[in-house]
């Protein structure tokens, strides 16, 4: 029987809330342990507990400028992606889990380009693209507990696409994970024709991919495109307020089989580290890059993520609880859209396997992830059929 948790006393979250709930509701030791580790992952790893300023003073930085996307070499392709995503959502409808109408799934930011008016092909894929997803910090630690059902893969397979996950270290830095991505790509059978592999980076997975394609030129001919979804491309200021020892606590998550790796995960997510890397490593021009940004309305932030959202809001409230919206853009990429989802909702289906935790803590976790991946792959396939600008 699942423990019943009332909402009273939970709304104002604090790091000690799980322990108070254990005593208040007499939870089983197994559930209590899971709850405590959820709080640890959200609070310690993500930097929501310490009182220090987020960004320390430093002159050790490349020259930076916050510019409109169009002035930073980023193409605004939101109109066409919205047409495709809305068409997918309308066609699939409530048959998919966590369905939302298009206007609730996306966030309108500023003035979008005018719609193209072109028809959207929802038939079988001609190029049969393969989505290779690279997850973020700690995923290998929580994956056994999360127990994803594979619904995203099954959904896109209906239309001729494939989806797989590239396994990388949960707690290692970018260089180690880039090598693992390189080895995974080279282990795949080479395509006889045009490449079909679309590398999709979530959270830290995005900079790990960028490091891989920059460091290992031998993989570029095997890659059709690179996409960032809620990617920590420019880092997260929350990492300035966290330590690797805190991140390493994720090894004790229920069922975790991960190890500390090289111990570089938190350092690799610090904004100074990411900005310095981008300044020193121009991205290969022969690849196409796409960015999907999580830009939730404040009420769409899960209860357990609100402390980190508020902490990051000291810099900019337009964040997904982990990354500010402008730090999610790949330089020189096509901006596809802003999504009304927090950082966990876009990739971690906690609500589908842990209903009690979702209803009381991860309260805004529902999102139509299957439709999102289908829309992304359809956009990329259509775009690859046209010459690069």
TORMARRO-87377 format. One record per residue: z, y, x of N, C-alpha, C in turn. Coordinates in steps of 0.05 Angstrom, whole numbers, plus 5000, padded with zeros to 4 digits. Example, Ala and Ser with C-alpha at 12.3 -4.5 7.8 and 13.67 -1.06 7.14 Angstrom:
515648865264515649105246515649345264
514249555257514349795273515750015258
! end
This chain:
500049765017500050005000500050255018
498350445011498250695026500650865019
501850995039504151175034503251415018
504951494999504251734983505551974995
503852185000504852425011504452654992
506552794985506253034968505353264986
504053454973503153684988505453884994
507553864978509754054982510954025010
511254245025512354235051510254185073
507754155066505754095086503854335090
503754515072501854735074502054905099
504554965106504955115131505354915154
503154875168503154665188504554765214
506054595226507154645253507054385268
507254395295507054145311509153945304
511454035293513553835286513353725258
511353815243511053725215510853425212
509353275229509352985226512052855228
513752955247516352835250518052895225
517853135214519353195190518453025167
515752975166514752815144515652525146
515952425171516852155175519552115162
521352305167524052285156523952335125
522352525117522352595089521152375071
519052245080517552055064518051765072
519651725093520251455102517751295107
515951395123513451265129513851025146
511950845146512050605163511650695192
512750545211512450625239509550655248
507750475238504950485245503650745235
504250815210503051055199504251305212
506851295217508151525231506951575258
506451355273505251375299502451505297
500851405278498151525274498351815268
500251895251500552175243501252345266
503152245282504052405306501752435325
500152225329497852255348495752435337
495352445311493552645300494452925307
497052975303498053235310497753295340
498153085357497853125385494953195392
493053055380490253105386489453395378
490453475354489753745344491153965359
493653915367495354125377495354145408
495853925421496053925450493353945463
491553755456488953755468487354005463
487554115439485954335431487254605436
489554605448490754855457491955025436
492954905415494055065393497055105394
498354995415501255005414502455205434
501155255456502255425476501955725469
503855895477503756175468502256355487
501256265510499956435529497356555518
496456775530493856885522491656685527
489656695510487556495512485956515538
484956755543483156795566484656945588
485156815611486556955633484857155646
486057365657484557565672483457445697
480857495702479557395726477057555732
476557605758474057725766472057525776
472857265775471157055785469356965762
467257115756465457065734462657175740
460657035730457957155732457857395713
455957585718455657805699454757695672
456057785651455557685624454857905605
453357835584452658025563452557885536
453757995516453657885489451358035474
449157895470446758015460445957875433
444258015417443057875394441457635405
441357425389439957175398437157235406
435757405391432957465398432557585425
434757715435434557845461435457645483
436257415476437157215495435256975497
432857015488430856805489431156585469
432656645447433056445426431256515403
429856315393428056345370429556285344
429356465325430656425299428856255281
429556005278427955815262429555735237
431455895229433155815207431755775180
429655935176428255925150427055645146
425655545166424355285162426455065161
428555075178430554865177431954865150
432455095138433755115112431954975091
429355025093427554895074427654595076
427754495100427854205104430554085096
432654215104435354115098435754125067
434954335055435354355026433654145011
431254095021429553895008430853615011
431953555034433253305039435653275020
437353475019439753465002438953434973
436953574964436153554936434953284930
433353174948432152914943434152684944
436052694963438052484966440352514946
441152764941443152824920445752674924
446952604902449552484902449452194911
447152084918446951814928448251794956
448452014969449752014996452652104993
454352005012457152085011457452385017
459552505007460252785013458052975007
456552924986454353104979455353384973
453853584983454253864976451553984970
451354174951448854324948448354484973
445754544977444954675002446454935007
446855094986448255354990451155324998
452355084993455055035002455154895030
452954765037452854625063452254815086
450955045080450155225101451555495097
451655655118452755925117450556125124
450156315107448256525112449556735130
448356785153449356975172447257185177
447857435170445957645173443457605157
441357715166438757685153437157455164
436557255148434857035157431957105154
430256985171427357025167426456925139
424157025130423156945104422356655104
422656515081421856235080418856205086
418155975097415355925104413655855079
414955725059413555635036411955385039
412155265063410655015068412054775055
410554575048411654335036413254185057
415254035048416853875066416153575062
415353445084414653165083417152995085
417852855064420152685063419452385065
417052335074416152055076417051925102
415751705109416451555133415651705158
417351685178416751825203414351705217
412651875228410351785243411051735272
412751905283413451885311415751695316
417351635296419551455297421551535319
422551775316424451885335427051725336
428251735359430851595364432951815370
434951835353437152025357439251885374
439751995398441751885416444052085417
446252025404448452205401450452185424
451152415436453252415457455652555446
457952415443460252535431461852715450
464052825439465653015455468152885467
469953065475472452975488474052785470
474952565481476752395467475552205447
472852215443471752045421472251755426
471851665451472251385457475151305453
477051495453479851425447480351385418
479051545401479551535372477551355357
475451275370473351115356474450865342
476150705356477150465342478750535317
480250745318481850835295480050945273
478051105282476251235263474551025248
473750815263472250595252469850695235
467950845247465650945231464050725219
463150765195461850555180458850515187
457750695203454850665210452950755188
453950915169452251005147450051195156
450551355177448551545186446151385197
446751185214444551025225442950885203
444350765184442950625163441250815146
442251055142440751235126438151315139
438151395164435651495177433751265182
434751015185432950785189431150745165
431950825142430250795118427650945121
427551155138425251325141423951295168
424551085182423251025207424551135232
426751275229428251375252430351175261
431451225284433651055294435851245304
438251145304440551295315442351115331
443251215353445051065370447051255383
449151155394451151315408451051245438
450851445455451051405484453951415491
455051205502457851195509458351345535
460151535534460951685558463951685560
465051755583467951755586469151955567
471451885556472752065537474052305551
474952265576476652465589475652555616
473052485622471852565648470452835645
469752945668468253205668465353165665
463853385667461053385661459353215680
459953225706458353085726458352785721
460752675716461052395711459552315686
459852465665458552395640455552435641
454652635656451752675660450552425673
451852315692450852075706450751845686
452751815668452751605648450451645628
449851895621447651945603445051875617
444751945642442351875658441951575658
444051425664443851135666443051015638
444151125617443551025590440651075583
439651315590436851375584434951205600
435551165625433851005642433950705634
436050625621436250345613434650285588
433850495573432250455549429350385557
427950225540425150165546423550425546
421750465565420150705566418050685544
417550915530415550925509412750925521
410950775508408150765518406751035513
407451165491406151425485408051655489
408051845471409852075473412751985470
414552115485417352035484418452065456
420351895448421551905421424551975422
425751995445428652025447429452325443
431252365424432452625419435352605426
436152745448438952745456440452955439
442552875426444053055408446853065418
447753295427450453325438452353455418
454553325413456653445396458953525414
459953775410462153885425461653865455
463353735470462853715499460353555506
459453395487457053235492454653415497
454553655486452353835491452153925520
454254045532453954105560453653865578
454653635571454253395586451253325587
449853355564447053305563445453505580
446253765578444853965594445153915624
447453825632447953755660446153515668
445853325650444253085656441353155660
440153305641437253365643436653555666
438653715675438253895698438553745724
440453565725441053425750439153195756
438153065735436652815739433852855727
431952955742429253005732427752755723
428652525733427252275726427452205696
429352325682429752255654428052435635
427052655646425752855628423352745613
421752585626419352485613419952285591
422452195590423251995570424452135545
424752405547426252555526424252725511
424352705484422752875467423953145463
426653165460427953415454430953385459
432253615461435153625464436253805442
438453715429439653875407442653895411
443754125405446654165405447554195376
449554045368450854075342453754125346
454554375340457354465346457954425376
456054475392456354425421457954635435
459654555454461254735470459554835494
457254945488455355025509456555225528
457855425516459155635532462155585536
463055345530465855275533467555375509
470055315511472055395490474455525503
475255755494477555895505480055725501
480055545482482455365478482955195503
480855135518481154975542482655135564
482655395563484155555582487155525577
487855435553490655415545491555125543
490054945555490654665554490554555583
491754315586491754185612490553905609
489653785631488553515630490753315622
493253365630495353185623495753175593
495353395580495553395550493253235539
490853275549488553115540488952825544
490252745566490652465572492452325552
493952475536495552355515493852195495
491352265493489652125474489251825481
489951755506489951465512491851305495
493751435483495851305468495351315438
492951405431492151405403492051125393
492751065368492750795358490050655363
490150425377487750265382486050365405
486850585419485250695440484850505463
482450505474481850345498480750515520
480950785518479850965538481750985561
480751105583482351145607481951435616
483451535636483351815644480651895657
479051695665476551765678477051925703
475452135708475852295732477652525728
478652555703480652765697479553045696
476953065690475753335691474853445664
475653325642474653405616475453695609
478053765612478954025604477754245622
477654195647476554395666473554445659
472154235652469254265646468754425620
470854455603470554605578471454895580
472554965602473455245605471055435606
471255655592468955845591467955935618
469755985637468856065663467255855677
468055605673466555375685463855355672
463655365646461155335632459255565638
460255805638458556035643457456035671
459155965690458355945718456155735721
456555505708454555295710451855385698
451955515675449455605663448055815681
449555985694448456185711447056065735
448055835744447055715769444955495763
444555425738442755195732440855265709
438655385715436655425694435755155682
435455155655434754905642431854845646
431154585648428354505651426654605629
424454735635422754865615420954665600
420654425611418854245598420054115573
422554155568423854035545424254255523
424454155498425054335476427954305469
429154535462432054545457432454665429
434454555415435154635388438154665386
439054865370441854915367442554925337
444554765329445754785302448654865306
449455075292452055205297453855165273
456355085278458355075256459755345254
459455455230460455725223461755715196
464055585194465255535167466555795155
466455805129468155995115471155915121
472956115124475656045132476955835114
476355825088477555625071476455345076
474355315092473255055098474454945124
476555075135477854965159480154775149
480154535160482154345152484954445160
486954365144489654455149490654405177
490054175188490954105215489654265237
487354385231485854535250486254845248
487854925228488155215224489755345247
491755215260492955345283490955415305
489255225311487255275333485155475324
484455475298482655675288483855955291
486355985283487656245285487956335314
488556145332488856215360486156315371
484056175365481456255375480556515361
481556565337480856805322481957055336
483857025355484757255371482357375386
480457205392477957295405475857365384
475357175366473357205345473957015323
474257115298474856935276472456765267
470156825278467756675270467556425288
469456245284469555995300470055765281
469655525292469855275276472455135280
474355265292477055175300477055085329
474755055342474654975370472855145387
470655235375468555385391467655625374
467455855388466356095375463356055370
462356175349459656115341457556175362
457856395377455756465397455956285422
458156145426458355965449457155695443
455955655419454755405412451755395417
450655625426447655645428446755565456
444755395457443455325483441555555490
441755665514439955875522436955795519
435355965507432555905504431855705483
433855645465433355435445432355565419
431755385400431155475373433655445357
434455665344436855665327435955555300
437155335291436355205266438055285242
440655335247442255415224445155425230
446655555212449555575212450655395190
452455215196453455025177456255105168
456855055142459455125131461254885134
462054835159463754595165465354655190
467754555191469354595215468554385236
469854405259468954245283469153945278
471153855264471453575259469653475236
469253645216467753555192464953485199
463753615218460953575224460353305237
462353175248461852935263463852705259
466252765250468352555249469052495220
468152275209468552205181471352105175
473352255182476152165178476752115148
475552285131476052255102475151995091
473251855104472151615093473751365100
475451375120476951145128479951185128
480851435126483751485126484251695104
484251615080484351795057487051945056
489251825063491851955061491952185081
491152125105491152335126489252555119
486952485108484952685101485952865079
487152745058488052905035490353095041
491853035062494253195069493953365094
492153285112492053425137489153505145
487353315145484553375152483153425125
483853655113483453705084480553795078
478953865097476253965092474253805109
474553545108473053375126470453275114
470053315088467653215075465153385083
463053245091460553385097458253175096
455853255086453653065084452253025111
453552865128452552825155449952675156
449652485137447152325137444752505131
445052685112442852865105442253055128
444453145142444053335164442453205186
443052955194441552835216438652785207
438152705182435452665173433952935175
435153155166433853415167433253495195
435153455213434653525241432353375253
432253105248430052945259427353025247
427353085221424853175208423953445220
425753625224424953885236423853835264
425253685281424353635308421553495308
421253295291418653165290416453355282
416853525262414853715254414353915277
416454005290416054205312414554085335
415153835342413753705365410853665360
409953675335407153635329405553895334
406854115340405554365346405854435375
403954575387404254655416406754825420
407954795443410254955450409455245454
411155435447410555715450410655785480
! end
